[in-house]
């Protein structure tokens, strides 16, 4: 399952080290807002037989940002996608983002 989260920034670019690095922290932060125990359990023990975090995320994308060679373009409205095969995780993210639909 995937969840797309809308983001907005006035920045015109992201430093390369900041493109993916904040994603894991954001995933856990969103979990802790709704299901604190679940986020803590996954962080400390992983999930399933492989004991890994059962989620992934992509880089933020800003479709309207002008592209500049050698820079990660940002600006205006964009989105970040998170995914997990565990429905409870995606549901917690959804609720943390205020989407009660």
C-alpha positions as CSV (number, residue, x, y, z in Angstrom):
1,X,0.0,0.0,0.0
2,X,1.2,3.5,-0.7
3,X,0.4,6.9,0.8
4,X,1.1,10.2,-0.9
5,X,1.6,13.1,1.4
6,X,1.4,16.6,0.0
7,X,4.2,19.0,1.0
8,X,4.8,22.7,0.4
9,X,8.1,24.6,0.6
10,X,9.4,28.0,-0.3
11,X,12.9,26.5,-0.8
12,X,14.1,26.5,-4.4
13,X,16.4,23.5,-3.9
14,X,17.3,20.7,-1.5
15,X,20.8,19.9,-0.5
16,X,21.7,16.5,-1.8
17,X,22.2,14.9,1.7
18,X,18.7,16.1,2.6
19,X,16.8,14.5,-0.3
20,X,16.3,11.1,1.2
21,X,17.8,11.3,4.7
22,X,14.7,12.8,6.5
23,X,12.3,10.2,5.1
24,X,12.9,7.5,7.8
25,X,12.7,10.1,10.6
26,X,9.4,11.4,9.1
27,X,8.0,7.9,8.8
28,X,8.6,7.2,12.5
29,X,7.4,10.7,13.5
30,X,4.1,10.2,11.7
31,X,3.7,6.7,13.3
32,X,4.4,8.2,16.8
33,X,1.6,10.8,16.4
34,X,-1.0,8.0,16.2
35,X,0.5,4.7,17.1
36,X,3.4,5.4,19.4
37,X,3.8,1.8,20.4
38,X,3.9,0.5,16.9
39,X,6.6,3.0,15.8
40,X,8.7,2.1,18.9
41,X,8.2,-1.6,18.3
42,X,9.3,-1.4,14.7
43,X,12.3,0.9,15.6
44,X,13.5,-1.4,18.4
45,X,12.7,-4.8,17.0
46,X,11.9,-4.6,13.3
47,X,9.1,-6.6,11.8
48,X,8.7,-10.2,11.0
49,X,11.4,-12.8,10.6
50,X,13.9,-10.4,9.0
51,X,13.4,-7.8,11.7
52,X,13.5,-4.9,9.3
53,X,11.4,-1.8,9.1
54,X,8.5,-2.7,6.8
55,X,8.3,0.5,4.9
56,X,9.9,2.5,2.3
57,X,9.8,6.1,1.0
58,X,10.8,8.1,-2.0
59,X,12.4,11.5,-2.5
60,X,10.1,14.5,-2.4
61,X,8.9,15.5,-5.8
62,X,8.0,19.1,-6.8
63,X,6.5,18.9,-10.3
64,X,6.3,22.6,-10.8
65,X,9.8,23.5,-9.7
66,X,12.1,24.6,-12.4
67,X,15.0,22.1,-13.0
68,X,18.6,23.2,-12.6
69,X,21.4,20.9,-13.6
70,X,23.3,19.6,-10.6
71,X,20.7,20.7,-8.0
72,X,17.7,19.0,-6.6
73,X,14.8,21.3,-7.5
74,X,12.2,22.1,-5.0
75,X,9.5,24.7,-4.6
76,X,5.8,25.1,-4.2
77,X,3.5,22.1,-3.9
78,X,5.0,18.7,-4.1
79,X,4.6,15.2,-2.5
80,X,6.4,12.4,-0.8
81,X,5.3,8.8,-1.1
82,X,5.5,6.2,1.6
83,X,4.7,2.5,1.2
84,X,4.3,-0.5,3.4
85,X,2.8,-4.0,3.1
86,X,1.5,-3.6,6.7
87,X,-1.9,-1.9,6.6
88,X,-1.7,-0.7,10.2
89,X,1.4,1.4,9.3
90,X,-0.2,3.0,6.2
91,X,-3.4,3.7,8.2
92,X,-1.4,5.3,11.0
93,X,0.4,7.6,8.5
94,X,-2.9,8.5,6.9
95,X,-4.4,9.5,10.3
96,X,-1.3,11.4,11.3
97,X,-1.6,13.5,8.2
98,X,-5.2,14.4,9.1
99,X,-6.9,12.4,6.4
100,X,-9.8,10.8,8.2
101,X,-11.6,9.8,5.0
